[in-house]
């Protein structure tokens, strides 16, 4: 089982940085000590402190405590014909890439490359898939590390968000639509973690699928490196408004669903 990308300390740190709240200011507002705040970020479980800190950071206290007690992990996604996840190591960090294909025509698309595309290429060859598209969620190095080789191995066209140009890739804007056999792939701009983060929503498989890059993780989200407020807003408005059964495919950590994240993600529980 792939572990969650973030723990409670990571989540608190992301919210603090995003809101620009120092340890001392957070401690003052929550009426706890700065030492308590530091301990929370280090993983020291103090339920009363978590409950006090959560609303100041715009987080859901129940969901935070659930994670702190290790009581929640997204249910394992049952095998879905037409979807496969690939997990590789990038300088000590696990990163995901995905394959989506039309089971009838075998037309396929890859989403990002991960650190190493070997497993993707082997899977494509073994299952006789025709990779026509390489769609990039964003241009951070861990997600495009093996792009030249994947492009060479597949001969596929490469597309990247227009705000994050990549050499040899065609820039696309929100609203671009792709056809892949009987599948339809729509694009939603979910920037905030990166300048041009793109979510790809796939219709035509047994369940809807959203490949979200680092916009959203199971139980967390990517750091709002460019705009924390826009990262939150885009996740709420463009991902978590999809049907509850939608499979969310994040750039790090396990796959999850819209329904699970609406209930268990501290950033969003109670807001959708």
N, C-alpha and C positions, 0 to 999 in steps of 0.2 A: 504494500500500500504506500503510495506517495505521501509523504508527510505534508502538513500545512506549511505554506511558505512563511507565515508570520506567527509569532507568539504574542502574548498580551503586551509584553514590553515593547515589541516592534510596533504594535498598533498604537500604543500610547505615544511613542516617540514620533510616529508619522503625524498623528493629530496635533501634537505640540508644535512640531516644526511647521506644519501647514497653517496653523492659527497664529504662530509667532508668540506662543505662551511659554515663558521661562519656567524653570523649576520653582523659583521663589514665588512668582505670580500664581502659578497653579496651586502651590501649597497654601498660599494665602487665601485664595478663593475657596479651596476645598477644606480649609481649616485642618490641615495636616502639616507635618513637618516636611522640609525639603528632602530630608533623609528618606522619608517614607516614599516620596515621589521617585527618588533614585532607586530605591529597593523594588518598587513596582516595575520599573523598566528593566531591572535585572532579573525579574521573574519571581520575586517574593510575593506569594499570594496572600493578600490581606483584603478580605471581602468588603469590609466596611470602607476601607480606603478606596477600593475600586469603585464602589457605588457612589462615593462622594466625588471622585474625580471625573467619572464618566459624563455627566451632563454638562460639565464645564467644557469638555472637549467635544461635545456633540456626539458622544458615543452611547450605545445602549448598555446599561449596567448589567442587565440580565445576561445578554449575549457575551459580554466580557467575562463574567464570572463562569459561565459555561465553558469558555475556552480555557480559562485559568485552571478549572477542575479537570480538564481533558475529558469533558462529557460530550463533546460534539466533534464529529468528523463527517463530511458529506458522505451520503450513501454511495456505495460503489455503483458506477454507471454500468449497466448491463451492456454487453457487446451490441453495438449498433452497426449493421451492415452499411458500409459507406463512410465510416469514421474510424480513424486510428490515431493514437497519441504516441509520440516519440520523445523520450526523456534522455538528455545527454548532459555531460559535465563540461562546464565552461569555467576554467580556472577555479574549481572548487564550488561552483554554483550550479545547481541543477536547472536546466532550461528546457522548455517544451517546444515542440513543433508538431504540426498536425497534417494528416492527409484526409481529404474528403473526396469521394468518388461516387459516380452514378452507377449503382450495381448492374444496371441493364447494359449501358454502353461502354462501361469501364473508363469513361473520361474522368480525369482526376485533377485536383488542385492541391498544391502544398501550401501551407501557411507558415511562414518563417522557415528557418533552416536548422535551428539549434546549433550546437557547437560542431557537429559532425553529421553529415547526411548519409553515412553508410547504411544505417538501418532503414532509412526511407527508401533508398535505392534498391536494397535487397527486397523489401516488401513489395515495391512497385513491380520488380521483375518477377517475383514469385507469384504474384496475383494477376500478372499481365494487365497492368493498368497503363493508361495513356495519359501521362501528366501534361496537361496543356497550359496550366497557369501556375505561377509562383506568386502568391499574394503576401505582401509584407504588412504586418500590423504596425510596426514602427522600425526605425533604423538603428536602434541601440545595438552595439557590437555583438552581444550574446545571441541576438535573434537573427543576425544576417551573417554569422561567422563563416558559413560554408556555402554562401550564395554562388560564387563562381563555379564551384564544382557541381552543385545541384543543377545549375542552369546548363552546364556542359553535358551532364549525364542525361538530362531529360529533354533538352531542346525547348523547354517551355518559355512562354512570354513572362516577363517579370513586371509586376506593378507595385508601386510604393505610394504612400500618402504624399500628396503634392507638397506639404509643409516639411517633409523629410526626404529630400532627394537622395537617391542612391545611384551611383554610376551604372548605366546600362538598363535602368528600370524606368518604365513609363509612369509619370506622375498621374495620380487620380484624385478626384475630389469626392466629397460626400455625395451620395446619390448615384454613383456609378453602379451599374448592374452588369453582372456576368451570367452567362448561361453555360452550364456544364452538363451536357446530355439533357436529362429531364430536370436537373436541379437549377435553382435560381439562387444567386448570391448577391445580396444587397450590402451596401457600405454605409456605415454610420460613423461620423467623426466623434471620437470619444477622447479627445485630447485633455491634457492636464498633467499626466505623468510625463508625457513627451509632447513635443510641439504639434505633432500630427497624428497621434495614435488613432488607428482605425479599427473598428469592429466589423467583422464580416458575418452577416446573418444568412444562414443556408436553409433554404426551404426545399422540400421534396424527399427527404429521408423519412424514416419512421417517426422521428421527433425533430423539431426545429433545433438548430445548432447555432451558437454564437461563438466565434473565435475572437477573443477580446484582447489578446496581447497582455500588456501589463496594466490595463485599465482597471481590472478587477481580479481579485484572487478569491479562492474559497476562504471565507472568514476574514477577508481583509481587502486591500486594494494597493495598487502601486503608489509609491510616494508622489505627492503632488509637486513634482520638481519644477514644473513650469507654472502651474496654477492649481493650487489645492481646491479652491472654490469651484473652478470649472471641472476638475476631475470628479468631485462629488456630484455636481449637477449633471454631468454627462452620464455618469453611471446610473443615477436615479432615473433620468429621463429617457435614455437611449438603450440601456441594457435591461434594467429591472422592470421596465414596462412590457417586456416580451412575455409570452405565455409562461406560466409557472413551470411547465414541463421542459422548457428550453434547456438544452445541455450547454453549459458555459465551459469553454475551453480556454483556460488562462495560460499565460506565458510561463508561469511558475506554479508549482504545487498541483494538487489533484483537480480533476474535473469536478464540477458541481452543477447545480441547477438554479434557475431563477427563483423557484419556490424556496429552496433551502437558504439562499442568500437573503431573501426578504425576511426570513425568520431568525437567522443565526449570525449574520454579519454585523459586528458591532457598529460599523459605520452607517448601516442602512436599516437595521431592524427597527420596526415601528414607524418608519418614514414613508413606506410605500403601501 
